Amino acid sequence: MFNIYVGNLSFDSTEEDVRGLFEAHGEVLKVNLITDRDTGRPRGFGFVEMADADQGRTAIEQVNGNDLGGRSLTVNEAKPRAARTGGGAGGGGGGRRDRW
């Protein structure tokens, strides 16, 4: 399994549009276009999961810079998400510090 980041997507792009670009280069397992958690609107990027790493690398080379919906795509290998540390508000409290 090979994960690919696709950026600079038009807000009108669909999963089918993106899938079509990548299927020409190998088996696409999944397309996930990211939306805003609160509004549900597209955020202009997503991820494509391909079955084979070699096909995925070829797809990156072939699709990067292509035009989709009037925008030049930024395509590269997706990096694993950095682990979040801590939790909650994180350090420091919220009061004014200049008062004793």
Secondary structure, 3 states (H helix, E strand, C coil): CEEEEEECCCCCCCHHHHHHHHHCCCCEEEEEEEECCCCCCEEEEEEEEECCHHHHHHHHHHHCCCEECCEECEEEECCCCCCCCCCCCCCCCCCCCCCC
